[in-house]
Amino acid sequence: MESTSLDYTQAFEELQQIVNDIEQGEISVDELSTKVKRAAELIRFCRNRLTTTEEDVNKIIKELDAAGRDPFLED
């Protein structure tokens, strides 16, 4: 990854732009390999971020459930 401060939204937007460029034929054959490699990096980053977020949410729900609270009801 180019930037350690990349967040999910930035990665997803960059990935969308790459896909749009490919679909519109705006990427030369010479650039295609580089763009596809970057897209693969972005997909891995997004997948990892989603997995981490899911694990965090599940942990919080389990903690709330263990405390005897319904995690879907507001106080």
C-alpha positions in Angstrom: 0.0 0.0 0.0 1.2 3.5 -0.7 -0.1 5.1 2.4 -0.4 3.8 5.9 -3.2 6.3 6.6 -5.4 4.8 3.9 -8.9 4.2 5.2 -11.7 2.0 3.9 -13.6 4.8 2.2 -10.5 6.0 0.3 -9.5 2.4 -0.7 -13.0 1.7 -1.9 -13.2 4.9 -3.9 -9.8 4.3 -5.5 -10.9 0.7 -6.4 -14.2 2.0 -7.9 -12.1 4.5 -10.0 -9.9 1.7 -11.3 -12.9 -0.4 -12.2 -14.6 2.5 -14.0 -11.4 3.3 -15.9 -11.1 -0.3 -17.1 -14.7 -0.5 -18.0 -14.5 2.8 -20.0 -11.3 1.7 -21.7 -9.4 4.6 -20.2 -6.4 2.4 -19.1 -3.8 1.6 -21.7 -2.5 -2.0 -22.1 0.8 -0.7 -20.6 -1.0 0.5 -17.4 -3.4 -2.5 -17.1 -1.1 -4.8 -15.1 -0.2 -2.1 -12.6 -3.8 -1.1 -12.1 -4.9 -4.7 -11.6 -2.2 -5.2 -9.1 -3.2 -2.1 -7.2 -6.9 -3.2 -7.3 -5.8 -6.5 -5.8 -4.0 -4.7 -3.0 -7.1 -2.5 -2.4 -9.4 -5.5 -2.3 -7.2 -7.3 0.3 -7.1 -4.1 2.4 -10.9 -3.7 2.2 -11.6 -7.3 3.0 -9.2 -7.2 6.0 -10.9 -4.0 7.3 -14.3 -5.5 7.0 -13.2 -8.7 8.7 -11.6 -6.7 11.6 -14.7 -4.5 11.9 -17.0 -7.6 12.0 -14.8 -9.2 14.7 -14.9 -6.0 16.8 -18.7 -5.7 16.5 -19.2 -9.3 17.4 -16.9 -8.9 20.5 -18.8 -5.9 21.7 -22.2 -7.7 21.2 -20.9 -10.7 23.2 -19.6 -8.5 26.0 -23.0 -6.7 26.2 -24.8 -10.0 26.1 -22.6 -11.4 28.9 -23.4 -8.4 30.9 -27.1 -9.3 30.6 -28.1 -6.5 28.3 -29.8 -6.7 25.0 -27.3 -5.1 22.6 -30.0 -3.9 20.3 -32.0 -2.0 22.8 -31.1 1.5 23.7 -30.9 2.7 27.3 
